[in-house]
Structures are given as structure tokens and as C-alpha cells.
Amino acid sequence: MDKQVRNKWGNVSVAEGFFLILIAVVILTLELQTNNSNYLNYTVFYKFLVPIISFCLIAGAFFVVIGVVYLRKIRNKWSYAQ
């Protein structure tokens, strides 16, 4: 198994984490740009969009950290085997 192929599995987790963070930032930016300051918009924002944004940010950060730790562990383990 090639070393480059083995190290790509950590990149999947990092890319997924950054993608989730990007989704959260896009939702937040679009909502702030289109906010008309009426009651319905605030209700929709706080009841539906805030949990989605929070989940994307927390899960994205978690996936990025797990991916970086996985990449470092694999690189350290296989560097001794060479």
C-alpha cells in the first residue's frame, strides 16, 4: 500500500470538517444579509437556523481535529517503519 494513499483518509475528515464549517458560515451570512427585522424572520432564525449553524460549526471543528490527529498518528507510526 502506497504511503500517499494511506495518508488520504485523514484528509477526508479534514475536508468534511471544513465543508461543514463553510456551510455554517454561508447560512449565517445569507441570513444576516436578508434579515428584514420582522418577527417571523427572527423566529425562523432562532428556532431552525441557529441549531443547524451550531451543529455544523461543532461537528466541523470536531472532524478537522480528528483528521489532523489521525494524519499525525499515521505519519508518526509509518515514519519509524521505514
TAGIDA-V598624 format. One record per residue. SS is DSSP state (helix for helix, strand for strand, loop for the rest). BURIAL is I if it has 24 or more other ideal C-beta (glycine too) atoms within 12 Angstrom, else O. Layout:
ss	burial
SS	BURIAL
SS	BURIAL
This chain:
ss	burial
loop	O
loop	O
helix	O
helix	O
helix	O
helix	O
loop	I
helix	O
helix	O
helix	I
helix	O
helix	O
helix	I
helix	I
helix	O
helix	O
helix	I
helix	I
helix	O
helix	I
helix	I
helix	O
helix	O
helix	I
helix	O
helix	O
helix	I
helix	O
helix	O
helix	O
helix	O
helix	O
helix	O
loop	O
loop	O
loop	O
loop	O
loop	O
helix	O
helix	O
helix	O
helix	O
helix	O
helix	O
helix	I
helix	O
helix	O
helix	O
helix	I
helix	O
helix	O
helix	O
helix	I
helix	O
helix	O
helix	I
helix	I
helix	O
helix	I
helix	I
helix	O
helix	O
helix	I
helix	I
helix	O
helix	O
helix	I
helix	O
helix	O
helix	I
helix	I
helix	O
helix	O
helix	I
helix	O
helix	O
helix	O
helix	O
helix	O
helix	O
helix	O
loop	O
